Amino acid sequence: MNKRDFPRVHFYDQDFVDIYDKSWAWIADYWTVGDARKGFPKDKFFHYPPSRTLDQLDQVFASFFLVYSNRLYAASNGLDALYGKQEESGAIRGSYDLESGEPVLTKDNPEGLAAPLFAWAEYNLYHKTANKKRVKEVMPALHKYHQWVERTWKRENGLYAAPLAATGMENSPRGAAVYHADFNAIMATNALYMSALSDILNDKEASFQYKRAYFSLKTRINSMMWNHDKGFYFDLDAAERQTQVRTVGAFWPLLAEIPNEDRAEKLIAHLTDPQAFGTEHPFPTLAADDPNYDKRGLGFRGSVLPPFTYMVIKGLEKYNHWELARECAIRHLYFVLDTMHAANGERERERGEKEARQVIWEAYQPQNEGKAVWPEKAGWPRSQFLAFGALSTIALMIENIVGLSISLPRKTVDWIIPNLEIMGIENMSLKRNMVTILSNKSGRGWEIHMESEKLYYFTINVLNKKKKTLPIPSGKCSMLIDKL
């Protein structure tokens, strides 16, 4: 096995494999070095070429697919660049100008707050790299950051009143909302993963403090933001009354494990309702029956954005809705591909090009192929915006379409196969162990072939009917699914 290559995916639809391969090729051009005199590290970090900013959300979401590069690309350098900009107060701003080194602040978000997702990203990095030393190094910055957010935006009722821009949905029609369901659920997610990171370091005191913060916030979200009749989480206004606007932000509580099973089922039902979030291209940022919804997207009034799609799918996993998660990931990727092919056809007709450049977008329309539209904002959606796009073409491809879940500290690979198909992954690096897992049909029936350099534990779940965990030795081996 060649250790210098990216992992190769195998899937019955070659278009999916092609866009996966092309994404890695495009990423090669998405790197920059900041000026050390402006407070940036000398190491290259992932960066969107037309932009001259270091953005917090870009770096968080990019880390989720860069971890699959077989260490050819650094997944954490952009996060480290942001930690290096941390102020004495603990503040880390959402965006920094690479020329001046100064934070980019706006009237709507004067403190430059972004969704606090560092702990989620670091927890994911730990399970893909098993680098405990990194967890120890970054925890002081994460502690200070959490305390800054808490000090600045936590109110007496125990909820957070953050600017709308901090939810990542700047023009979402949230009315008089002051306490956003998504931002509060993100803070609960942050506390949940901060507790988990503290457990990795065996820091019992910090783990207890974050667990207490998590349960306190979980209780408030469930008691104040949950609407039993509508089966949904709503924002609150200044008087703590629920607004009646349904946004995709209400699904962050799934990722934070906030609803019980009964509530989760009611909430998830909105994802399959075509009048809500079950549009042809899942999941719009605003419910389809909302008066402000626009099928062209209009920013966050209906557009489909890969980070929110990824978040919802990871939330579905928490409640074992693997088949719905996979179905929505496949539908999403088909819309990404159809938009790309339709745009190519138009350009070829207009210019007579034989090979039009393929483009993936920052945001898509929820009911038609094509990029989202927001006439009031120039340059949106951004083309070839891989910080978001590669979440779909790489991370969702490996994790939900092929169906692999990897944890290096546990030495485990889980493979959830909802359909028996020819698919798998080849040449995937598990630290210093290269692994290949492929399924295909032979004369003896459906068979899984594996190759590994070291022992690991493999759990296979076929159609939710057969589940088995086996130690996979070094070398080559195979198993027949019928014999499980």
Buried (B, 14 or more C-beta within 10 A) or exposed (E): EEEEBBBBBBBEBEBBBEBBBBBBEBBEEBBBBBEEEBEBBEBBBBBBEEBEBBBBBBBBBBBBBBBBBBBBBBBBBBBBBBBBBBEEEBBBBBBBBBEEBEBBBEEEBEBBBBBBBBBBBBBBBBBBBBBEEBBEEBBEBBBBBBEBBBEBBBEEEBBBBBBBBBBBBBBBBBEEBBBBBBBBBBBBBBBBBBBBBBBBEEBEEBBEBBBEBBBEBBEBBBEBBBBEEBBBBBBBBEEEEBBEBBBBBBBBBBBBBBBEEEBBEBBBBBBEEEEBBBBBBBBBBBBBEBEBBBBBBBBBBBBBBBBBBBBBBBBBBBBEBBBBBBBBBBBBBBBBBBBBBBBBEEBEEEEEEEEBEBBBBBBBBBBBBBBBBBEEEEEBBBBBBBBBBBBBBBBBBBBBBBBBBBBBBEBBBBBBBBEBBEBBBBBBBBBEBBBBBBBBEEEEEBBBBBBBBBEBBBBBBBEEEEEEEBEBEEEEBEBEBEEE
